[in-house]
């Protein structure tokens, strides 16, 4: 359930209330009985993952990141590592 922030327009008392989406908004201050209003602030939403940033759709043009040479050297290193078994009991 969401937490809503309220502030009294008469005395300035600020408080939070945990309410359901279907609950009616509070209208009365618990301190002085004055009128309260909901306070709206920034929400805590973060967009993570691919597709949310301008740089996600750009392709890199540097030779090191797109190069075939880096891919072939990686595959040869993998084959060398799998060809020699690790010593047992070390």
N, C-alpha and C positions, 0 to 999 in steps of 0.2 A: 504494500500500500504506500502511496506517495506521501511525502511530508510537505505541507504547505506553510509558508511564512506569512504571518499576519502582523499588522501594526495598527494601533489605535489612533484615530484621528484627533481624539480629545486629549489624552494624556501622553501619547507617544510610546506606550508600552508595546514591546515587540515580543512575539512568541511564535512557536511552531506548533502545528497540529497535524497528527497523522490521521488522514481521512481516506475513505474509499472514493473512487471516481464518481460513484453514484450519490455520495453524501452532499447535502446542501452546504454552501459556503457559510462560514461563521459570520455573524453580524454584530455580536455584542462582546465588548471587552470584559475579561474576567476581573480586572482590577477596578475599573471605574464605571463600567456599564455603558461606555460610549460606543460609537460606531467604529468598527474595524474594517480594514481593507486588506485584500491579498497583496502581498509583495511579490513582484515578478523579477527574477534575476536570471543570470546565465544558467543554462542547463549543462549537466555533465555528460555530454555526448562526445565520443571520440570515434572517428572513422579510421579504422585500421584495415590493412589488406590492400590488395592490388586494385587499381581503378579509381582511387580517391585522390591521387596526387597528379599534378600536371606532368611530372616527369615519368609517370608509369607508362605512358604511351610512346615515349621517345625511344628510338633505337640508338645504341651507342655506336659511334663510328671509330673508336680508337682501335688500333691493330691488336693490342694485347687482349682486349675483351672479345673481339670477334674472330680472332685468328685461328687458322687451322693448325698452326704449329703448336699452340698450347694444348689443343685437343689431342693431337697425336702423341705429344710427350706424356700427357696424362695417361693415355691408354697403355703406352709402353711401360710406364712405371707400375701400373696396376698388374700387368702380365708378369713383370719381374717379381713383384711381391707375392703373387699367387704361385709362382713356380718354385720358390724356395720355402720349404716348410719351416715353421718356427720350432726351435729346440724345446723338447718336452722336459718338464720338471725344473725349469729355471726359476 
